[in-house]
Amino acid sequence: MEQQGKKGLAIASLILGIAACVIAWWGIAFGIIGIICAIVGLILAINAQKSYKALGQKNGMATAGLILSIVGLVLSIIGTIVCGVLVAAGTKIANDPQTQQYISSALEQISSSVN
């Protein structure tokens, strides 16, 4: 029964690592969820590896979960930072009166050329 618990930890870390890698690209709010999934996946993978090492066994699933959790953590952090920078830049541009005037004149030119 103890073997099943270790296998469950390895499977959970693998699933959380995959989820973190996928969720990393869904924006700021989901990026934070991806970071949380990756951290929990890391903890589970490390615990599974320690358990298997104590028994003298190797477990590729725990190693895969560890690697995917690390990759998911890095991608989630990068994705969250990039989205934050883009939102800040977009907000700054949208609040600039000169830019608003430029966009308005460009839209007027486009609408007049369509008609």
NUDRENMI-75737 format. One line per field, with one value per atom (N, C-alpha, C, CB): residue number from 0; x, y, z; chain; residue in three letters. Coordinates in nm, 4 decimals. Glycine has a CB too. Layout:
num <- c(NUM / ...)
X <- c(X / ...)
Y <- c(Y / ...)
Z <- c(Z / ...)
chaine <- c(A / ...)
residu <- c(ALA / ...)
END
This chain:
num <- c(0 / 0 / 0 / 0 / 1 / 1 / 1 / 1 / 2 / 2 / 2 / 2 / 3 / 3 / 3 / 3 / 4 / 4 / 4 / 4 / 5 / 5 / 5 / 5 / 6 / 6 / 6 / 6 / 7 / 7 / 7 / 7 / 8 / 8 / 8 / 8 / 9 / 9 / 9 / 9 / 10 / 10 / 10 / 10 / 11 / 11 / 11 / 11 / 12 / 12 / 12 / 12 / 13 / 13 / 13 / 13 / 14 / 14 / 14 / 14 / 15 / 15 / 15 / 15 / 16 / 16 / 16 / 16 / 17 / 17 / 17 / 17 / 18 / 18 / 18 / 18 / 19 / 19 / 19 / 19 / 20 / 20 / 20 / 20 / 21 / 21 / 21 / 21 / 22 / 22 / 22 / 22 / 23 / 23 / 23 / 23 / 24 / 24 / 24 / 24 / 25 / 25 / 25 / 25 / 26 / 26 / 26 / 26 / 27 / 27 / 27 / 27 / 28 / 28 / 28 / 28 / 29 / 29 / 29 / 29 / 30 / 30 / 30 / 30 / 31 / 31 / 31 / 31 / 32 / 32 / 32 / 32 / 33 / 33 / 33 / 33 / 34 / 34 / 34 / 34 / 35 / 35 / 35 / 35 / 36 / 36 / 36 / 36 / 37 / 37 / 37 / 37 / 38 / 38 / 38 / 38 / 39 / 39 / 39 / 39 / 40 / 40 / 40 / 40 / 41 / 41 / 41 / 41 / 42 / 42 / 42 / 42 / 43 / 43 / 43 / 43 / 44 / 44 / 44 / 44 / 45 / 45 / 45 / 45 / 46 / 46 / 46 / 46 / 47 / 47 / 47 / 47 / 48 / 48 / 48 / 48 / 49 / 49 / 49 / 49 / 50 / 50 / 50 / 50 / 51 / 51 / 51 / 51 / 52 / 52 / 52 / 52 / 53 / 53 / 53 / 53 / 54 / 54 / 54 / 54 / 55 / 55 / 55 / 55 / 56 / 56 / 56 / 56 / 57 / 57 / 57 / 57 / 58 / 58 / 58 / 58 / 59 / 59 / 59 / 59 / 60 / 60 / 60 / 60 / 61 / 61 / 61 / 61 / 62 / 62 / 62 / 62 / 63 / 63 / 63 / 63 / 64 / 64 / 64 / 64 / 65 / 65 / 65 / 65 / 66 / 66 / 66 / 66 / 67 / 67 / 67 / 67 / 68 / 68 / 68 / 68 / 69 / 69 / 69 / 69 / 70 / 70 / 70 / 70 / 71 / 71 / 71 / 71 / 72 / 72 / 72 / 72 / 73 / 73 / 73 / 73 / 74 / 74 / 74 / 74 / 75 / 75 / 75 / 75 / 76 / 76 / 76 / 76 / 77 / 77 / 77 / 77 / 78 / 78 / 78 / 78 / 79 / 79 / 79 / 79 / 80 / 80 / 80 / 80 / 81 / 81 / 81 / 81 / 82 / 82 / 82 / 82 / 83 / 83 / 83 / 83 / 84 / 84 / 84 / 84 / 85 / 85 / 85 / 85 / 86 / 86 / 86 / 86 / 87 / 87 / 87 / 87 / 88 / 88 / 88 / 88 / 89 / 89 / 89 / 89 / 90 / 90 / 90 / 90 / 91 / 91 / 91 / 91 / 92 / 92 / 92 / 92 / 93 / 93 / 93 / 93 / 94 / 94 / 94 / 94 / 95 / 95 / 95 / 95 / 96 / 96 / 96 / 96 / 97 / 97 / 97 / 97 / 98 / 98 / 98 / 98 / 99 / 99 / 99 / 99 / 100 / 100 / 100 / 100 / 101 / 101 / 101 / 101 / 102 / 102 / 102 / 102 / 103 / 103 / 103 / 103 / 104 / 104 / 104 / 104 / 105 / 105 / 105 / 105 / 106 / 106 / 106 / 106 / 107 / 107 / 107 / 107 / 108 / 108 / 108 / 108 / 109 / 109 / 109 / 109 / 110 / 110 / 110 / 110 / 111 / 111 / 111 / 111 / 112 / 112 / 112 / 112 / 113 / 113 / 113 / 113 / 114 / 114 / 114 / 114)
X <- c(0.0826 / 0.0000 / 0.0858 / -0.0933 / 0.2016 / 0.2906 / 0.3418 / 0.4084 / 0.3613 / 0.4058 / 0.3033 / 0.4309 / 0.1740 / 0.0681 / 0.0714 / -0.0676 / 0.0997 / 0.1057 / 0.2156 / 0.1262 / 0.3309 / 0.4421 / 0.4089 / 0.5698 / 0.3429 / 0.3026 / 0.2006 / 0.2440 / 0.1112 / 0.0125 / 0.0789 / -0.0873 / 0.1822 / 0.2560 / 0.3223 / 0.3619 / 0.3806 / 0.4470 / 0.3472 / 0.5212 / 0.2325 / 0.1293 / 0.0762 / 0.0133 / 0.0518 / 0.0013 / 0.1023 / -0.0318 / 0.2312 / 0.3331 / 0.3408 / 0.4702 / 0.3246 / 0.3260 / 0.2080 / 0.3233 / 0.0909 / -0.0296 / -0.0171 / -0.1560 / 0.0300 / 0.0446 / 0.1522 / 0.0788 / 0.2581 / 0.3612 / 0.3077 / 0.4792 / 0.2306 / 0.1692 / 0.0708 / 0.0972 / -0.0098 / -0.1066 / -0.0353 / -0.1944 / 0.0743 / 0.1484 / 0.2044 / 0.2622 / 0.2534 / 0.3070 / 0.1979 / 0.3743 / 0.0798 / -0.0306 / -0.0892 / -0.1406 / -0.1108 / -0.1747 / -0.0847 / -0.2118 / 0.0438 / 0.1400 / 0.1081 / 0.2801 / 0.0417 / 0.0199 / -0.1173 / 0.0377 / -0.1927 / -0.3297 / -0.3462 / -0.4150 / -0.2426 / -0.2550 / -0.2098 / -0.3965 / -0.2276 / -0.1742 / -0.2406 / -0.1923 / -0.3718 / -0.4411 / -0.4121 / -0.5924 / -0.4163 / -0.3877 / -0.2394 / -0.4345 / -0.1537 / -0.0110 / 0.0189 / 0.0652 / -0.0524 / -0.0353 / -0.0836 / -0.1122 / -0.1928 / -0.2405 / -0.1372 / -0.3785 / -0.0757 / 0.0293 / 0.1490 / 0.0736 / 0.1850 / 0.2957 / 0.2620 / 0.3259 / 0.1399 / 0.0974 / 0.0990 / -0.0444 / 0.0461 / 0.0469 / 0.1897 / -0.0244 / 0.2791 / 0.4179 / 0.4861 / 0.4960 / 0.4621 / 0.5241 / 0.4732 / 0.4962 / 0.3425 / 0.2866 / 0.3399 / 0.1312 / 0.3500 / 0.4065 / 0.5511 / 0.3973 / 0.6290 / 0.7675 / 0.7751 / 0.8373 / 0.6933 / 0.6936 / 0.6559 / 0.5961 / 0.5532 / 0.5103 / 0.6167 / 0.3782 / 0.6802 / 0.7831 / 0.9043 / 0.8261 / 0.9435 / 1.0580 / 1.0259 / 1.0964 / 0.9061 / 0.8659 / 0.8613 / 0.7280 / 0.8094 / 0.8033 / 0.9441 / 0.7235 / 1.0331 / 1.1703 / 1.2420 / 1.2492 / 1.2221 / 1.2834 / 1.2324 / 1.2542 / 1.1039 / 1.0459 / 1.1009 / 0.8943 / 1.1095 / 1.1622 / 1.3110 / 1.1382 / 1.3853 / 1.5279 / 1.5507 / 1.5944 / 1.4658 / 1.4778 / 1.4573 / 1.3758 / 1.3753 / 1.3522 / 1.4540 / 1.2119 / 1.5394 / 1.6383 / 1.5803 / 1.7034 / 1.4677 / 1.4021 / 1.4139 / 1.2536 / 1.4013 / 1.3997 / 1.2564 / 1.4976 / 1.2214 / 1.0871 / 1.0951 / 0.9920 / 1.0775 / 1.0820 / 0.9660 / 1.0831 / 0.8526 / 0.7358 / 0.7589 / 0.6125 / 0.8235 / 0.8544 / 0.9557 / 0.9080 / 1.0522 / 1.1515 / 1.0853 / 1.2637 / 0.9966 / 0.9242 / 0.8379 / 0.8362 / 0.7722 / 0.6927 / 0.7781 / 0.6188 / 0.8981 / 0.9906 / 1.0328 / 1.1143 / 1.0706 / 1.1154 / 1.0019 / 1.1701 / 0.8845 / 0.7711 / 0.7285 / 0.6536 / 0.7388 / 0.7043 / 0.8035 / 0.7005 / 0.9307 / 1.0316 / 1.0072 / 1.1746 / 0.9844 / 0.9568 / 0.8292 / 0.9441 / 0.7250 / 0.5996 / 0.6169 / 0.4948 / 0.7000 / 0.7255 / 0.7951 / 0.8107 / 0.8971 / 0.9694 / 0.8772 / 1.0922 / 0.8015 / 0.7105 / 0.6019 / 0.6456 / 0.5498 / 0.4457 / 0.4989 / 0.3878 / 0.6201 / 0.6800 / 0.7047 / 0.8123 / 0.7633 / 0.7903 / 0.6599 / 0.8692 / 0.5606 / 0.4315 / 0.3623 / 0.3402 / 0.3682 / 0.3054 / 0.3755 / 0.3077 / 0.5076 / 0.5833 / 0.5560 / 0.7348 / 0.5588 / 0.5339 / 0.3937 / 0.5528 / 0.2933 / 0.1563 / 0.1447 / 0.0574 / 0.2090 / 0.2057 / 0.2690 / 0.2758 / 0.3812 / 0.4483 / 0.3613 / 0.5859 / 0.3005 / 0.2147 / 0.0916 / 0.1718 / 0.0328 / -0.0836 / -0.0429 / -0.1467 / 0.0710 / 0.1185 / 0.1493 / 0.2431 / 0.2121 / 0.2435 / 0.1168 / 0.3339 / 0.0204 / -0.1059 / -0.1826 / -0.1912 / -0.1792 / -0.2474 / -0.1822 / -0.2466 / -0.0501 / 0.0208 / -0.0082 / 0.1715 / -0.0085 / -0.0353 / -0.1793 / -0.0083 / -0.2736 / -0.4151 / -0.4439 / -0.5021 / -0.3663 / -0.3891 / -0.3135 / -0.3500 / -0.2369 / -0.1613 / -0.2503 / -0.0313 / -0.2786 / -0.3682 / -0.3174 / -0.3871 / -0.1880 / -0.1329 / -0.1566 / 0.0176 / -0.1407 / -0.1641 / -0.3120 / -0.1154 / -0.3993 / -0.5425 / -0.5814 / -0.6214 / -0.5232 / -0.5518 / -0.5012 / -0.4872 / -0.3830 / -0.3265 / -0.4146 / -0.1836 / -0.4610 / -0.5470 / -0.6803 / -0.5706 / -0.7359 / -0.8629 / -0.8488 / -0.9118 / -0.7409 / -0.7226 / -0.6984 / -0.6051 / -0.6282 / -0.6055 / -0.7369 / -0.5049 / -0.8224 / -0.9523 / -1.0413 / -1.0221 / -1.0366 / -1.1148 / -1.0684 / -1.1040 / -0.9377 / -0.8854 / -0.9283 / -0.7327 / -0.9256 / -0.9674 / -1.1147 / -0.9382 / -1.1992 / -1.3436 / -1.3761 / -1.4214 / -1.3042 / -1.3323 / -1.2865 / -1.2634 / -1.1813 / -1.1354 / -1.2258 / -0.9898 / -1.2936 / -1.3849 / -1.5122 / -1.4172 / -1.5596 / -1.6847 / -1.6561 / -1.7468)
Y <- c(-0.1205 / 0.0000 / 0.1251 / 0.0008 / 0.1161 / 0.2323 / 0.2664 / 0.2066 / 0.1640 / 0.1837 / 0.2643 / 0.0485 / 0.2386 / 0.3115 / 0.4598 / 0.2525 / 0.4924 / 0.6321 / 0.7076 / 0.6416 / 0.6423 / 0.7052 / 0.7230 / 0.6222 / 0.6231 / 0.6325 / 0.7450 / 0.4980 / 0.7596 / 0.8681 / 1.0049 / 0.8547 / 1.0189 / 1.1453 / 1.1757 / 1.1406 / 1.0719 / 1.0907 / 1.1297 / 0.9634 / 1.0635 / 1.0957 / 1.2372 / 0.9942 / 1.2734 / 1.4078 / 1.5140 / 1.4216 / 1.4901 / 1.5880 / 1.6001 / 1.5491 / 1.4880 / 1.4892 / 1.5688 / 1.3460 / 1.5455 / 1.6168 / 1.7661 / 1.5596 / 1.8010 / 1.9426 / 2.0101 / 1.9579 / 1.9386 / 1.9937 / 2.0215 / 1.8990 / 1.9269 / 1.9470 / 2.0635 / 1.8179 / 2.0692 / 2.1789 / 2.3132 / 2.1584 / 2.3210 / 2.4470 / 2.4900 / 2.4331 / 2.3943 / 2.4278 / 2.4800 / 2.3052 / 2.4233 / 2.4649 / 2.5980 / 2.3570 / 2.6114 / 2.7301 / 2.8540 / 2.7052 / 2.8341 / 2.9452 / 3.0506 / 2.8922 / 3.0125 / 3.1037 / 3.1699 / 3.0299 / 3.1584 / 3.2072 / 3.3423 / 3.1093 / 3.4159 / 3.5501 / 3.5589 / 3.5963 / 3.6767 / 3.7051 / 3.6196 / 3.8525 / 3.6183 / 3.5451 / 3.3960 / 3.5694 / 3.3403 / 3.1982 / 3.1697 / 3.1488 / 3.2672 / 3.2508 / 3.2299 / 3.3711 / 3.3005 / 3.2832 / 3.1441 / 3.3934 / 3.0983 / 2.9621 / 2.8606 / 2.9367 / 2.8875 / 2.8006 / 2.7937 / 2.8482 / 2.9078 / 2.9110 / 2.8240 / 3.0568 / 2.8359 / 2.7561 / 2.6071 / 2.7988 / 2.5709 / 2.4299 / 2.3771 / 2.4137 / 2.4582 / 2.4143 / 2.3947 / 2.5152 / 2.4845 / 2.4713 / 2.3465 / 2.5964 / 2.3238 / 2.2028 / 2.0783 / 2.2051 / 2.0829 / 1.9710 / 1.9431 / 1.9986 / 2.0496 / 2.0329 / 1.9632 / 2.1685 / 2.0081 / 1.9494 / 1.8014 / 2.0256 / 1.7699 / 1.6299 / 1.5434 / 1.6212 / 1.5973 / 1.5210 / 1.4957 / 1.5951 / 1.5961 / 1.5792 / 1.4758 / 1.7138 / 1.4823 / 1.3826 / 1.2412 / 1.4190 / 1.2292 / 1.0976 / 1.0446 / 1.1056 / 1.1322 / 1.0878 / 1.0455 / 1.1993 / 1.1190 / 1.0817 / 0.9459 / 1.1882 / 0.9232 / 0.7957 / 0.6802 / 0.8002 / 0.7002 / 0.5949 / 0.5730 / 0.6288 / 0.6800 / 0.6664 / 0.5898 / 0.8043 / 0.6123 / 0.5403 / 0.3899 / 0.5946 / 0.3531 / 0.2120 / 0.1567 / 0.1931 / 0.2456 / 0.2018 / 0.1792 / 0.0765 / 0.2417 / 0.2250 / 0.3535 / 0.1858 / 0.3382 / 0.4542 / 0.4755 / 0.4348 / 0.6019 / 0.6306 / 0.7415 / 0.6695 / 0.7058 / 0.8035 / 0.9016 / 0.7332 / 0.8569 / 0.9440 / 1.0612 / 0.8644 / 1.0353 / 1.1429 / 1.2384 / 1.0857 / 1.1852 / 1.2697 / 1.3550 / 1.1835 / 1.2946 / 1.3700 / 1.4791 / 1.2752 / 1.4462 / 1.5463 / 1.6605 / 1.4825 / 1.6282 / 1.7314 / 1.8231 / 1.6674 / 1.7641 / 1.8439 / 1.9295 / 1.7529 / 1.8709 / 1.9476 / 2.0577 / 1.8549 / 2.0329 / 2.1360 / 2.2519 / 2.0763 / 2.2206 / 2.3270 / 2.4078 / 2.2676 / 2.3383 / 2.4074 / 2.4908 / 2.3061 / 2.4328 / 2.5064 / 2.6277 / 2.4161 / 2.6168 / 2.7306 / 2.8428 / 2.6875 / 2.8070 / 2.9086 / 2.9735 / 2.8459 / 2.8922 / 2.9473 / 3.0351 / 2.8338 / 2.9930 / 3.0712 / 3.2049 / 2.9931 / 3.2042 / 3.3299 / 3.4227 / 3.3030 / 3.3692 / 3.4512 / 3.5024 / 3.3704 / 3.4145 / 3.4549 / 3.5618 / 3.3350 / 3.5493 / 3.6484 / 3.7829 / 3.6007 / 3.7817 / 3.9070 / 3.9726 / 3.8809 / 3.8927 / 3.9484 / 4.0072 / 3.8405 / 3.9361 / 3.9888 / 4.1165 / 3.8842 / 4.1200 / 4.2410 / 4.3595 / 4.2166 / 4.3362 / 4.4445 / 4.4931 / 4.3974 / 4.4000 / 4.4392 / 4.5157 / 4.3163 / 4.4743 / 4.5467 / 4.6864 / 4.4699 / 4.6988 / 4.8303 / 4.9200 / 4.8157 / 4.8638 / 4.9433 / 4.9858 / 4.8639 / 4.8934 / 4.9267 / 5.0332 / 4.8038 / 5.0272 / 5.1275 / 5.2638 / 5.0865 / 5.2656 / 5.3922 / 5.4532 / 5.3720 / 5.3705 / 5.4196 / 5.4690 / 5.3093 / 5.3962 / 5.4333 / 5.5642 / 5.3223 / 5.5978 / 5.7203 / 5.8400 / 5.6989 / 5.8223 / 5.9324 / 6.0056 / 5.8794 / 6.1353 / 6.2091 / 6.2137 / 6.3505 / 6.2255 / 6.2316 / 6.0994 / 6.2643 / 5.9912 / 5.8599 / 5.8413 / 5.7482 / 5.8864 / 5.8767 / 5.9559 / 5.9258 / 6.0740 / 6.1566 / 6.0878 / 6.2964 / 6.0293 / 5.9588 / 5.8398 / 5.9113 / 5.7654 / 5.6500 / 5.6954 / 5.5680 / 5.8046 / 5.8567 / 5.8994 / 5.9749 / 5.9708 / 6.0146 / 5.8949 / 6.1138 / 5.7938 / 5.6738 / 5.6011 / 5.5793 / 5.5916 / 5.5274 / 5.6066 / 5.5103 / 5.7387 / 5.8212 / 5.8002 / 5.9699 / 5.7920 / 5.7690 / 5.6326 / 5.7802 / 5.5337 / 5.4003 / 5.3979 / 5.2993 / 5.4605 / 5.4595 / 5.5402 / 5.5164 / 5.6484 / 5.7257 / 5.6504 / 5.8631 / 5.5720 / 5.4959 / 5.3761 / 5.4488 / 5.3246 / 5.2128 / 5.2588 / 5.1466 / 5.3768 / 5.4295 / 5.4800 / 5.5395)
Z <- c(0.0000 / 0.0000 / 0.0000 / 0.1204 / 0.0661 / 0.0700 / -0.0692 / 0.1644 / -0.1527 / -0.2903 / -0.3693 / -0.3584 / -0.3483 / -0.4165 / -0.3815 / -0.3814 / -0.2559 / -0.2145 / -0.2861 / -0.0655 / -0.3040 / -0.3747 / -0.5219 / -0.3590 / -0.5782 / -0.7182 / -0.7365 / -0.7671 / -0.6384 / -0.6438 / -0.6381 / -0.5294 / -0.5558 / -0.5497 / -0.6838 / -0.4380 / -0.7440 / -0.8730 / -0.9815 / -0.9136 / -0.9830 / -1.0826 / -1.0615 / -1.0754 / -0.9365 / -0.9074 / -0.9486 / -0.7582 / -0.9231 / -0.9628 / -1.1139 / -0.9065 / -1.1843 / -1.3300 / -1.3855 / -1.3843 / -1.3305 / -1.3755 / -1.3465 / -1.3067 / -1.2281 / -1.1939 / -1.2795 / -1.0452 / -1.3116 / -1.3994 / -1.5386 / -1.4079 / -1.5913 / -1.7234 / -1.7185 / -1.7709 / -1.6149 / -1.6011 / -1.5932 / -1.4763 / -1.5198 / -1.5079 / -1.6429 / -1.4058 / -1.7215 / -1.8538 / -1.9470 / -1.9163 / -1.9379 / -2.0252 / -1.9790 / -2.0284 / -1.8494 / -1.7934 / -1.8040 / -1.6473 / -1.8172 / -1.8176 / -1.9232 / -1.8404 / -2.0300 / -2.1422 / -2.1410 / -2.2711 / -2.0335 / -2.0305 / -1.9642 / -1.9615 / -1.9416 / -1.8850 / -1.7405 / -1.8950 / -1.6836 / -1.5504 / -1.4427 / -1.5173 / -1.4377 / -1.3309 / -1.3392 / -1.3383 / -1.4593 / -1.4742 / -1.4567 / -1.6102 / -1.4875 / -1.4642 / -1.3171 / -1.5158 / -1.2331 / -1.0888 / -1.0468 / -1.0108 / -1.1044 / -1.0768 / -1.1255 / -1.1450 / -1.2405 / -1.2924 / -1.1991 / -1.4288 / -1.1405 / -1.0446 / -0.9234 / -1.0001 / -0.8750 / -0.7589 / -0.7933 / -0.7120 / -0.9110 / -0.9535 / -0.9627 / -1.0896 / -1.0185 / -1.0342 / -0.8996 / -1.1173 / -0.8056 / -0.6733 / -0.6018 / -0.5878 / -0.6071 / -0.5449 / -0.6152 / -0.5497 / -0.7483 / -0.8239 / -0.7862 / -0.9723 / -0.7660 / -0.7217 / -0.5864 / -0.7142 / -0.4937 / -0.3594 / -0.3657 / -0.2666 / -0.4426 / -0.4538 / -0.5222 / -0.5317 / -0.6268 / -0.6981 / -0.6091 / -0.8253 / -0.5332 / -0.4426 / -0.3358 / -0.3768 / -0.2799 / -0.1788 / -0.2378 / -0.1200 / -0.3594 / -0.4242 / -0.4506 / -0.5566 / -0.4982 / -0.5251 / -0.3968 / -0.5944 / -0.2895 / -0.1612 / -0.1155 / -0.0535 / -0.1310 / -0.0895 / -0.1717 / -0.1015 / -0.3029 / -0.3884 / -0.3629 / -0.5353 / -0.3379 / -0.3102 / -0.1803 / -0.3029 / -0.0799 / 0.0472 / 0.0270 / 0.1492 / -0.0709 / -0.1009 / -0.2004 / -0.1554 / -0.2520 / -0.3501 / -0.4882 / -0.3034 / -0.5166 / -0.6462 / -0.7271 / -0.6282 / -0.8579 / -0.9467 / -0.9945 / -1.0681 / -1.0152 / -1.0641 / -1.1667 / -0.9483 / -1.2911 / -1.3989 / -1.3943 / -1.5313 / -1.3409 / -1.3352 / -1.2398 / -1.2922 / -1.1265 / -1.0321 / -1.0931 / -0.8991 / -1.1669 / -1.2334 / -1.3414 / -1.2947 / -1.4180 / -1.5208 / -1.4570 / -1.6056 / -1.3460 / -1.2750 / -1.2242 / -1.1593 / -1.1752 / -1.1273 / -1.2411 / -1.0625 / -1.3530 / -1.4678 / -1.5219 / -1.5790 / -1.5393 / -1.5905 / -1.4938 / -1.6182 / -1.3654 / -1.2674 / -1.2729 / -1.1258 / -1.2908 / -1.3034 / -1.4298 / -1.3049 / -1.5416 / -1.6676 / -1.6559 / -1.7836 / -1.5964 / -1.5771 / -1.4886 / -1.5178 / -1.3853 / -1.2969 / -1.3729 / -1.1761 / -1.4496 / -1.5274 / -1.6308 / -1.5975 / -1.7040 / -1.8050 / -1.7421 / -1.8847 / -1.6285 / -1.5615 / -1.5130 / -1.4442 / -1.4584 / -1.4127 / -1.5314 / -1.3368 / -1.6385 / -1.7573 / -1.8171 / -1.8628 / -1.8313 / -1.8889 / -1.8068 / -1.9019 / -1.6754 / -1.5876 / -1.5998 / -1.4417 / -1.6033 / -1.6164 / -1.7518 / -1.5995 / -1.8591 / -1.9928 / -2.0023 / -2.1007 / -1.9521 / -1.9550 / -1.8730 / -1.9026 / -1.7589 / -1.6762 / -1.7459 / -1.5446 / -1.8114 / -1.8843 / -2.0003 / -1.9368 / -2.0728 / -2.1857 / -2.1400 / -2.2645 / -2.0305 / -1.9770 / -1.9332 / -1.8583 / -1.8665 / -1.8224 / -1.9414 / -1.7343 / -2.0435 / -2.1630 / -2.2357 / -2.2581 / -2.2469 / -2.3121 / -2.2372 / -2.3262 / -2.1045 / -2.0228 / -2.0398 / -1.8750 / -2.0434 / -2.0600 / -2.1963 / -2.0423 / -2.3000 / -2.4349 / -2.4459 / -2.5391 / -2.3867 / -2.3951 / -2.3225 / -2.3375 / -2.2215 / -2.1451 / -2.2004 / -2.0018 / -2.3055 / -2.3660 / -2.4672 / -2.4350 / -2.4457 / -2.5365 / -2.6801 / -2.4862 / -2.6986 / -2.8334 / -2.9073 / -2.8285 / -2.8376 / -2.8975 / -2.9296 / -2.8035 / -2.8404 / -2.8655 / -2.9891 / -2.7447 / -3.0054 / -3.1224 / -3.2495 / -3.1074 / -3.2428 / -3.3573 / -3.3968 / -3.3254 / -3.2988 / -3.3263 / -3.3852 / -3.1978 / -3.3309 / -3.3838 / -3.5288 / -3.2996 / -3.5613 / -3.6997 / -3.7918 / -3.7096 / -3.7447 / -3.8260 / -3.8514 / -3.7570 / -3.7479 / -3.7664 / -3.8614 / -3.6322 / -3.8557 / -3.9485 / -4.0920 / -3.9110 / -4.1123 / -4.2467 / -4.2991 / -4.2475 / -4.2130 / -4.2537 / -4.2887 / -4.1440 / -4.2045 / -4.2311 / -4.3571 / -4.1099 / -4.3840 / -4.5057 / -4.6305 / -4.4990 / -4.6204 / -4.7379 / -4.7635 / -4.7187 / -4.6609 / -4.6797 / -4.7477 / -4.5463 / -4.7105 / -4.7676 / -4.9020 / -4.6817)
chaine <- c(A / A / A / A / A / A / A / A / A / A / A / A / A / A / A / A / A / A / A / A / A / A / A / A / A / A / A / A / A / A / A / A / A / A / A / A / A / A / A / A / A / A / A / A / A / A / A / A / A / A / A / A / A / A / A / A / A / A / A / A / A / A / A / A / A / A / A / A / A / A / A / A / A / A / A / A / A / A / A / A / A / A / A / A / A / A / A / A / A / A / A / A / A / A / A / A / A / A / A / A / A / A / A / A / A / A / A / A / A / A / A / A / A / A / A / A / A / A / A / A / A / A / A / A / A / A / A / A / A / A / A / A / A / A / A / A / A / A / A / A / A / A / A / A / A / A / A / A / A / A / A / A / A / A / A / A / A / A / A / A / A / A / A / A / A / A / A / A / A / A / A / A / A / A / A / A / A / A / A / A / A / A / A / A / A / A / A / A / A / A / A / A / A / A / A / A / A / A / A / A / A / A / A / A / A / A / A / A / A / A / A / A / A / A / A / A / A / A / A / A / A / A / A / A / A / A / A / A / A / A / A / A / A / A / A / A / A / A / A / A / A / A / A / A / A / A / A / A / A / A / A / A / A / A / A / A / A / A / A / A / A / A / A / A / A / A / A / A / A / A / A / A / A / A / A / A / A / A / A / A / A / A / A / A / A / A / A / A / A / A / A / A / A / A / A / A / A / A / A / A / A / A / A / A / A / A / A / A / A / A / A / A / A / A / A / A / A / A / A / A / A / A / A / A / A / A / A / A / A / A / A / A / A / A / A / A / A / A / A / A / A / A / A / A / A / A / A / A / A / A / A / A / A / A / A / A / A / A / A / A / A / A / A / A / A / A / A / A / A / A / A / A / A / A / A / A / A / A / A / A / A / A / A / A / A / A / A / A / A / A / A / A / A / A / A / A / A / A / A / A / A / A / A / A / A / A / A / A / A / A / A / A / A / A / A / A / A / A / A / A / A / A / A / A / A / A / A / A / A / A / A / A / A / A / A / A / A / A / A / A / A / A / A / A / A / A / A / A / A / A / A / A / A / A / A / A / A / A / A / A)
residu <- c(MET / MET / MET / MET / GLU / GLU / GLU / GLU / GLN / GLN / GLN / GLN / GLN / GLN / GLN / GLN / GLY / GLY / GLY / GLY / LYS / LYS / LYS / LYS / LYS / LYS / LYS / LYS / GLY / GLY / GLY / GLY / LEU / LEU / LEU / LEU / ALA / ALA / ALA / ALA / ILE / ILE / ILE / ILE / ALA / ALA / ALA / ALA / SER / SER / SER / SER / LEU / LEU / LEU / LEU / ILE / ILE / ILE / ILE / LEU / LEU / LEU / LEU / GLY / GLY / GLY / GLY / ILE / ILE / ILE / ILE / ALA / ALA / ALA / ALA / ALA / ALA / ALA / ALA / CYS / CYS / CYS / CYS / VAL / VAL / VAL / VAL / ILE / ILE / ILE / ILE / ALA / ALA / ALA / ALA / TRP / TRP / TRP / TRP / TRP / TRP / TRP / TRP / GLY / GLY / GLY / GLY / ILE / ILE / ILE / ILE / ALA / ALA / ALA / ALA / PHE / PHE / PHE / PHE / GLY / GLY / GLY / GLY / ILE / ILE / ILE / ILE / ILE / ILE / ILE / ILE / GLY / GLY / GLY / GLY / ILE / ILE / ILE / ILE / ILE / ILE / ILE / ILE / CYS / CYS / CYS / CYS / ALA / ALA / ALA / ALA / ILE / ILE / ILE / ILE / VAL / VAL / VAL / VAL / GLY / GLY / GLY / GLY / LEU / LEU / LEU / LEU / ILE / ILE / ILE / ILE / LEU / LEU / LEU / LEU / ALA / ALA / ALA / ALA / ILE / ILE / ILE / ILE / ASN / ASN / ASN / ASN / ALA / ALA / ALA / ALA / GLN / GLN / GLN / GLN / LYS / LYS / LYS / LYS / SER / SER / SER / SER / TYR / TYR / TYR / TYR / LYS / LYS / LYS / LYS / ALA / ALA / ALA / ALA / LEU / LEU / LEU / LEU / GLY / GLY / GLY / GLY / GLN / GLN / GLN / GLN / LYS / LYS / LYS / LYS / ASN / ASN / ASN / ASN / GLY / GLY / GLY / GLY / MET / MET / MET / MET / ALA / ALA / ALA / ALA / THR / THR / THR / THR / ALA / ALA / ALA / ALA / GLY / GLY / GLY / GLY / LEU / LEU / LEU / LEU / ILE / ILE / ILE / ILE / LEU / LEU / LEU / LEU / SER / SER / SER / SER / ILE / ILE / ILE / ILE / VAL / VAL / VAL / VAL / GLY / GLY / GLY / GLY / LEU / LEU / LEU / LEU / VAL / VAL / VAL / VAL / LEU / LEU / LEU / LEU / SER / SER / SER / SER / ILE / ILE / ILE / ILE / ILE / ILE / ILE / ILE / GLY / GLY / GLY / GLY / THR / THR / THR / THR / ILE / ILE / ILE / ILE / VAL / VAL / VAL / VAL / CYS / CYS / CYS / CYS / GLY / GLY / GLY / GLY / VAL / VAL / VAL / VAL / LEU / LEU / LEU / LEU / VAL / VAL / VAL / VAL / ALA / ALA / ALA / ALA / ALA / ALA / ALA / ALA / GLY / GLY / GLY / GLY / THR / THR / THR / THR / LYS / LYS / LYS / LYS / ILE / ILE / ILE / ILE / ALA / ALA / ALA / ALA / ASN / ASN / ASN / ASN / ASP / ASP / ASP / ASP / PRO / PRO / PRO / PRO / GLN / GLN / GLN / GLN / THR / THR / THR / THR / GLN / GLN / GLN / GLN / GLN / GLN / GLN / GLN / TYR / TYR / TYR / TYR / ILE / ILE / ILE / ILE / SER / SER / SER / SER / SER / SER / SER / SER / ALA / ALA / ALA / ALA / LEU / LEU / LEU / LEU / GLU / GLU / GLU / GLU / GLN / GLN / GLN / GLN / ILE / ILE / ILE / ILE / SER / SER / SER / SER / SER / SER / SER / SER / SER / SER / SER / SER / VAL / VAL / VAL / VAL / ASN / ASN / ASN / ASN)
END
